[in-house]
């Protein structure tokens, strides 16, 4: 099993609630990831992901977040900040993730490190695709996820051979 899991979650039918899924697509389009990094589109799954999260060194969770900050705010939460995030739901799938993490803890299989990269959504209306405002923020958001992988010692390689290729990547 690969040691790092990048897990995108969200509902792509609710505009920016799908931020985590869209971010993973862009990450995989623009970067070659090291062999020890696995990427999973978790959609709105909960307990179905139990085996995929078990015993990982690190899980990088990518999702829309409700923090009280302005829409478009990009956040990184880790350690003690994560339980507070799971207490204020933004969408139905978060209940499943909270339960999933509790089950992994009880089984002694929780990831050694859990990090959340999130963006406060602009819109949660029924619509396939991101709002224009969220799409404009995706290059910065995806670059932060790539930076996290670098911090974890699993540096992704840009497909173009250089960083900063985001001029028209998300349109």
Secondary structure by P-SEA (a helix, b strand, c coil): cccccccccccccccccaaaaaaaaaaaacccccccbbbbccccccccccccccccccccccccccccccccccccccccaaaaaaacccccaaaaaaaaaaaaaaacccccbbbbbbbbcccccccccccaaaaaaaaaaaaaaaaaaaaacbbbbbccccccccccccc
